[in-house]
């Protein structure tokens, strides 16, 4: 596909087939992320590919946290739904970075670019992806589970062959988001 076509066809996929995703394709996704621009070329990311039961343990941590009294008050929470998607997806990619408050904004922007590279390449390869933020509420517990307590879990991405073809969600018109100053 041409790049613009990939961008136009990318969707957040929440249902996947049971088909295994070959390791070569997963490495291809991470190679594309590796090539993303980063502030001061810090390349602040680390990617952990999970295809086993640890994926379900991460989802269970998220679900348990949702059942605490303070989280029950958030009736708009999507965490349980997202945890279910994570359990059903064949692959979960965790995105981590070192703790560094001096670079929090720059690293977050850089990591966002790397994640977008993964999502676009997944679309190009016929895979589906879902960029997951809901790991933020339990990132320390997740980091401990996977043996990276010295790092921060920034996000996750579910990957698999899509079992749905969602329509594009509404987008603001160009005139609503663009202003020219000449």
C-alpha positions in Angstrom: 0.0 0.0 0.0 1.0 3.6 -0.5 1.6 5.5 2.7 -1.5 7.7 2.5 -3.6 4.6 1.9 -2.1 2.9 5.0 -2.9 6.0 7.0 -6.4 6.2 5.7 -7.0 2.4 6.3 -5.5 2.2 9.9 -8.1 1.4 12.5 -8.1 0.5 16.2 -8.8 -3.2 16.1 -10.5 -4.8 19.1 -11.2 -8.3 17.7 -8.6 -10.7 16.4 -8.5 -14.2 14.9 -6.6 -16.9 16.7 -4.0 -17.1 13.9 -0.4 -16.8 15.2 1.6 -13.8 14.1 5.0 -14.9 12.8 8.0 -13.6 14.8 9.5 -12.1 11.6 6.5 -9.8 11.2 6.7 -8.7 14.9 10.4 -8.0 14.4 9.5 -6.0 11.3 7.1 -3.9 13.5 9.8 -3.2 16.0 12.3 -2.3 13.3 9.9 0.3 12.0 9.5 1.7 15.5 13.3 1.8 15.9 13.4 4.1 12.9 11.0 6.6 14.3 12.4 10.1 15.1 13.1 10.9 18.7 13.9 14.1 20.6 17.7 14.6 20.7 17.9 11.1 19.1 17.5 9.6 22.6 15.5 6.6 21.3 14.0 6.2 24.8 12.0 3.1 24.1 12.2 -0.6 25.0 9.8 -3.1 23.5 8.7 -6.3 25.1 6.8 -8.8 22.8 4.5 -11.1 24.8 2.8 -14.1 23.3 2.3 -16.2 26.4 0.3 -16.3 29.6 2.1 -13.2 30.9 -0.3 -11.2 28.6 -3.3 -12.6 30.6 -1.5 -11.9 33.9 -1.1 -8.3 32.9 -4.8 -8.1 32.0 -5.7 -9.6 35.3 -3.6 -7.0 37.2 -5.6 -4.3 35.3 -8.9 -5.9 36.1 -8.1 -6.3 39.9 -7.1 -2.7 40.0 -10.5 -1.7 38.5 -12.3 -3.5 41.3 -10.8 -1.4 44.0 -13.1 1.1 45.7 -11.5 4.2 44.3 -11.5 2.9 40.7 -15.2 1.7 41.0 -16.2 5.3 41.1 -15.0 5.9 37.5 -18.1 4.7 35.5 -16.5 5.8 32.2 -13.5 3.5 32.6 -12.6 1.3 29.7 -10.0 -0.8 31.6 -11.9 -4.0 31.9 -12.9 -3.9 28.2 -9.3 -3.2 27.2 -8.0 -6.0 29.4 -10.4 -8.4 27.6 -9.1 -7.3 24.3 -5.5 -7.9 25.5 -6.4 -11.5 26.6 -8.0 -12.2 23.2 -5.2 -10.8 21.1 -2.4 -13.1 20.0 0.3 -10.6 20.8 0.9 -7.8 23.2 3.8 -5.3 22.8 4.7 -3.4 26.0 6.5 -0.1 25.5 8.8 0.9 28.3 11.2 3.8 29.1 13.7 4.6 31.8 12.5 7.0 34.5 13.8 10.5 33.7 11.7 13.4 34.7 13.9 15.8 32.8 12.8 14.2 29.5 9.2 13.2 30.3 7.6 15.3 27.5 10.2 14.7 24.9 10.4 11.0 25.5 6.5 10.7 25.5 6.4 12.4 22.1 9.1 10.2 20.8 7.5 7.0 22.0 4.2 8.2 20.5 5.9 8.4 17.1 7.4 4.9 17.5 4.0 3.5 18.4 2.4 5.1 15.4 5.1 3.6 13.2 4.1 0.2 14.7 0.4 0.7 14.1 0.9 1.9 10.5 3.3 -0.9 9.6 0.8 -3.4 11.1 -1.9 -2.1 8.8 0.5 -2.3 5.8 1.2 -6.0 6.7 -2.5 -6.9 7.0 -2.3 -6.9 10.8 -4.5 -5.1 13.3 -3.4 -3.1 16.2 -4.8 -1.3 19.2 -2.8 1.4 21.0 -3.5 0.9 24.7 -3.1 3.5 27.4 -5.1 1.8 30.1 -1.9 0.1 31.4 -1.0 3.5 33.0 -3.0 2.8 36.1 -1.0 -0.4 36.9 2.3 0.3 35.2 4.4 -0.4 38.3 2.8 -3.8 38.9 3.2 -4.7 35.3 6.8 -3.6 35.3 7.4 -5.8 38.4 5.7 -8.8 36.8 7.9 -8.7 33.7 11.1 -8.0 35.7 11.6 -4.4 34.7 10.9 -2.6 38.0 13.5 0.1 37.1 11.5 1.1 34.0 8.2 2.7 33.4 5.5 1.0 31.3 4.3 3.8 29.0 1.8 1.9 26.8 0.9 -1.3 25.2 -0.2 -2.4 21.7 -2.3 -5.4 20.9 -1.4 -7.1 17.6 -3.0 -9.8 15.6 -4.9 -10.6 12.4 -8.1 -8.5 12.5 -11.5 -10.2 12.9 -13.4 -7.0 12.2 -13.4 -4.1 9.8 -14.6 -1.1 11.7 -15.6 2.1 9.9 -13.5 5.1 10.4 -14.4 7.1 13.5 -15.6 10.6 13.0 -12.8 13.1 12.3 -12.8 16.9 12.6 -12.9 18.7 9.3 -9.6 20.2 8.1 -11.0 23.7 8.5 -11.6 23.0 12.2 -8.0 22.1 13.0 -6.0 24.2 10.5 -5.2 27.9 10.5 -2.9 29.7 8.1 -0.8 32.6 9.1 1.0 34.0 6.1 
